[in-house]
Amino acid sequence: DVRNIGRSFDKLSKRYGDVFSVFLGKSPCVVLNSYPVIKEAL
């Protein structure tokens, strides 16, 4: 759902984990969906 992308990413993280990739248009995008994962990535 483009109108609520946060909720969509939350649903995807329940299925695929806290790190996953999606295409936004033609561009690949890596999603980090939890604070510990973001902290580790930095």
MOLIN-V400104 format. One record per helix or strand. SS is the DSSP state (H for helix, E for strand). FROM is the first residue (numbers start at 0). TO is the last residue. If there is no record, write none. Layout:
{{SS	FROM	TO} {SS	FROM	TO}}
//
This chain:
{{H	1	15} {E	18	23} {E	26	31} {H	34	40}}
//
